[in-house]
């Protein structure tokens, strides 16, 4: 059995760094107190915040997550969330709503993660959006109408490929 002792590890002269497959290479996080409310159906609406990350390797994967407070009001139909890498849709998920028994807002936490493979070393911006399927109600993200100000979080973690 051998033992390796190292005082310092330096990057390669190309400046590409040292990458260990499966390890987190960098984390970018953004928070926002900006709220959004809409009752406009079949139109995508941006959710804050967005994050920009520059992968160190084209074989890296990027785990993108978003957590935020959501509310809907007497909404029947569906709500859809999607993740954009720059202007390209990379994933879309849906949630079916049922009409509430009374005229009141129903709240929940929306939390999403997606493991993307951007195949680039150029900066990429990730943005989540929401859309509702009918105009019979409304949806809020990061609502601050109460006694507290929620913070939505979007995070991108680069994982070495």
C-alpha positions as CSV (number, residue, x, y, z in Angstrom):
1,X,0.0,0.0,0.0
2,X,1.3,3.5,-0.9
3,X,0.6,6.8,0.6
4,X,0.6,10.1,-1.4
5,X,1.6,13.3,0.5
6,X,0.8,16.6,-1.2
7,X,1.4,20.1,0.1
8,X,-0.2,21.9,-2.9
9,X,-2.2,21.0,-6.0
10,X,-2.1,23.6,-8.8
11,X,-4.2,23.9,-11.9
12,X,-2.9,22.7,-15.2
13,X,-1.2,25.4,-17.3
14,X,-4.3,25.6,-19.6
15,X,-6.3,27.0,-16.7
16,X,-8.9,24.3,-17.0
17,X,-8.5,23.2,-13.3
18,X,-8.7,19.8,-11.8
19,X,-12.0,18.0,-12.2
20,X,-13.1,15.0,-10.3
21,X,-16.1,13.2,-11.9
22,X,-19.2,13.3,-9.7
23,X,-18.0,16.1,-7.5
24,X,-19.5,19.6,-7.2
25,X,-17.2,22.1,-8.9
26,X,-19.1,25.3,-8.2
27,X,-22.4,26.6,-6.8
28,X,-24.3,29.7,-7.8
29,X,-27.3,30.8,-5.8
30,X,-29.7,33.8,-6.1
31,X,-32.5,34.8,-3.9
32,X,-35.4,37.2,-4.6
33,X,-38.2,38.8,-2.7
34,X,-39.9,39.9,-6.0
35,X,-43.4,38.6,-6.3
36,X,-45.5,37.8,-9.4
37,X,-49.2,37.4,-9.8
38,X,-51.2,36.6,-12.9
39,X,-54.6,35.6,-14.0
40,X,-53.6,35.5,-17.7
41,X,-54.0,32.0,-19.1
42,X,-51.8,30.3,-21.6
43,X,-48.9,32.8,-21.3
44,X,-45.5,32.0,-19.8
45,X,-44.5,34.3,-16.9
46,X,-41.0,34.6,-15.5
47,X,-40.3,33.7,-11.9
48,X,-37.5,35.4,-10.0
49,X,-34.6,34.9,-9.5
50,X,-32.6,33.6,-12.4
51,X,-29.0,32.3,-12.1
52,X,-26.1,32.4,-14.5
53,X,-23.3,29.8,-14.3
54,X,-20.2,29.2,-16.5
55,X,-19.4,25.4,-16.6
56,X,-15.7,24.6,-16.3
57,X,-16.1,21.6,-18.5
58,X,-18.3,20.8,-21.5
59,X,-18.9,17.3,-19.9
60,X,-20.2,18.8,-16.7
61,X,-23.8,18.5,-15.6
62,X,-25.7,21.3,-13.8
63,X,-28.3,20.6,-11.1
64,X,-30.8,23.5,-11.2
65,X,-33.2,23.9,-8.3
66,X,-35.9,26.4,-7.4
67,X,-38.0,26.8,-4.3
68,X,-40.6,29.4,-3.8
69,X,-44.0,30.1,-2.1
70,X,-46.9,29.6,-4.4
71,X,-50.6,30.4,-4.0
72,X,-53.6,29.8,-6.3
73,X,-57.2,31.2,-6.1
74,X,-60.2,29.2,-7.1
75,X,-58.3,27.8,-10.0
76,X,-59.5,24.7,-11.8
77,X,-57.3,23.3,-14.5
78,X,-53.6,23.0,-14.5
79,X,-50.5,25.0,-13.8
80,X,-47.2,24.4,-15.7
81,X,-43.7,25.2,-14.7
82,X,-40.8,25.1,-17.1
83,X,-37.0,25.6,-17.0
84,X,-35.2,27.6,-19.7
85,X,-31.5,27.4,-20.4
86,X,-31.0,30.8,-22.0
87,X,-34.1,30.8,-24.3
88,X,-34.3,27.0,-24.8
89,X,-36.9,24.9,-22.8
90,X,-35.2,22.0,-21.1
91,X,-38.0,20.6,-19.0
92,X,-41.7,21.2,-18.3
93,X,-43.7,19.9,-15.3
94,X,-47.4,20.3,-14.5
95,X,-49.7,20.4,-11.6
96,X,-53.5,19.9,-11.7
97,X,-55.6,22.2,-9.5
98,X,-59.1,21.6,-8.2
99,X,-61.6,24.3,-7.3
100,X,-61.5,25.3,-3.6
101,X,-64.6,25.0,-1.6
102,X,-64.5,28.7,-0.7
103,X,-63.2,31.8,-2.3
104,X,-59.8,31.8,-0.7
105,X,-56.1,31.5,-1.7
106,X,-54.5,28.1,-1.2
107,X,-50.8,28.1,-0.5
108,X,-48.0,25.6,-1.0
109,X,-44.3,25.4,-1.6
110,X,-43.1,24.8,-5.1
111,X,-39.8,23.0,-5.3
112,X,-38.2,21.8,-8.5
113,X,-34.9,20.3,-9.5
114,X,-33.5,19.3,-12.9
115,X,-30.1,17.8,-13.9
116,X,-29.2,19.5,-17.1
117,X,-26.3,18.7,-19.5
118,X,-25.6,22.1,-21.2
119,X,-22.5,20.7,-23.1
120,X,-20.7,24.1,-23.1
121,X,-18.1,26.1,-21.2
122,X,-19.9,29.4,-22.1
123,X,-22.1,31.2,-19.5
124,X,-25.7,29.9,-19.4
125,X,-28.7,31.5,-17.6
126,X,-31.4,29.4,-16.0
127,X,-34.9,30.8,-15.6
128,X,-38.1,29.2,-14.3
129,X,-41.5,30.2,-15.7
130,X,-45.1,29.5,-14.9
131,X,-48.3,29.2,-17.0
132,X,-51.9,28.6,-16.0
133,X,-54.4,26.8,-18.3
134,X,-57.5,28.9,-17.7
135,X,-58.4,32.4,-16.7
136,X,-60.9,31.3,-14.0
137,X,-58.4,32.0,-11.2
138,X,-55.1,33.4,-10.4
139,X,-51.6,32.3,-9.3
140,X,-49.0,34.0,-7.1
141,X,-45.3,33.3,-6.7
142,X,-43.3,34.6,-3.9
143,X,-46.3,36.5,-2.5
144,X,-45.5,39.2,0.0
145,X,-49.0,40.4,0.8
146,X,-48.9,39.0,4.3
147,X,-46.9,39.9,7.3
148,X,-43.7,38.3,6.0
149,X,-41.6,38.7,2.9
150,X,-40.8,35.3,1.4
151,X,-37.6,34.7,-0.6
152,X,-37.5,32.4,-3.6
153,X,-34.2,30.6,-4.2
154,X,-32.7,29.4,-7.5
155,X,-29.5,27.5,-7.4
156,X,-27.2,25.9,-9.9
157,X,-24.6,23.3,-9.0
158,X,-22.0,22.2,-11.5
159,X,-21.1,18.5,-11.2
160,X,-18.0,17.2,-12.9
161,X,-18.6,14.9,-15.7
